Amino acid sequence: MTLRNRFTLISSLSFGIVSIITFAVIYFAYYDSTKISYFEKLKNTALISAIYYLEKDELSVNRHAQIKKEYKSLIRNREVAIYDQDNKVTFGEDFNDPYIKQKHLNAARANQWVQFMSDDHFYYGIFYPDNQGDFVVFVKSSNDSFQSQIFRLSIIMLTVLILGLTAIFILSRYLSKVVYKPVSNVVKHINNVDYNNISQAITTTNTNDEIEELIKSYNKLFGRISENMLLQQNFINYVSHEFKTPLAAISGNLEVFAQKDRTPEEYRKVVKESLDNVYEIENILNNLLLMSGLAKLEASHKTVRIDELIWKIYSKLEPKAKEHQSSIRINMQVVKPSLLEYPGNETLLFLALYNIVENAIKYSSNNSIEINIFEDTDKLHIEVKDQGKGISKEDLSSITETFFRGKNVNEVKGSGIGLSLSKSIFDHHHISMKIDSEVNVGTTVRLIFNA
């Protein structure tokens, strides 16, 4: 059953149950109050009848005439029988009603009154002691009018109930269509999603309700799925390109090398080139493994001296900087030595900082690299500046995405993993990273250690 049909059914059933209960309460309340009203009228008629028949000898002529007039007005459609002590009708009409039994006469004498209903009449009797004896005055009246009122009330209630159920059904169908229209749109959109348009977002309803929350959650979910699909696509492109290049170089060198005997210098050259390509592949694989296992390295955190890491990086990369006809300058202005101590994984922090400085060397265009270590607002800051190619504004927002490379890298080797890996490591250690860059001016990477 669809949500729309379920909403309609529940609304109609709820209205029907509430209406039936309400109508039942109204019906029985009206039934009881009308019956009491009828018995009160019969009681008054019985009392006037008793006075009219039994007090004639004690009332004045004028007073009895007034009683008679009132009696005549009340007795219409009613019958009166006055029973004496021997249960014989002495006044009124001896209608010989089989419903008036000995027990009713006795009850009237014992309780001063009695009332009951037969299938088609109301009965009311009162005990009336008089100077002529003790009497029981019984009045009966047809219940046709009462039954007619109850029947009309039942018809009105049934009609209102049927019309109400019909109206609530139609209204529920209309409202359910309005309410579930956004849900239907979501279902329709999901059914139309395929590989090519999975990142297409659904327009939000701006209604600040559960439907809008559902749409936002859907957009977030498919956004993440789209990102993962893009990541997988980039990964495949990366593997097919970056892995293939060094492997092709290795196989090509070996094939050419095997065609004839070589000099020792040629042997060493080919071996060195092959090892460089192997090391490049190994480095890429290690970075991928590190990226996939960052969450498991929390337990390996310890206090790390950041300045010592910088000097280690300097000692390793200074020769490479010289190969690029560049140099590394380190400027340290830290008053509080404690700021240089930072909790984290030493290997990962070394790798992240190493990638930042290595990138600066690779893209420095043979200019010097500057590493500034200083404190600000009681936090440690590190700036790595180069004066090289820079990054365009279009590429800057995506530069930390995995496998992304700027359009102006040209022949500079890279995999698009290093900066992404550094960003992940810094995020893991609560280190803020900001990159400012301008094409052909240079790039500055700013790090703030927030611990």
Disulfide bonds with the S-S distance in Angstrom:
none
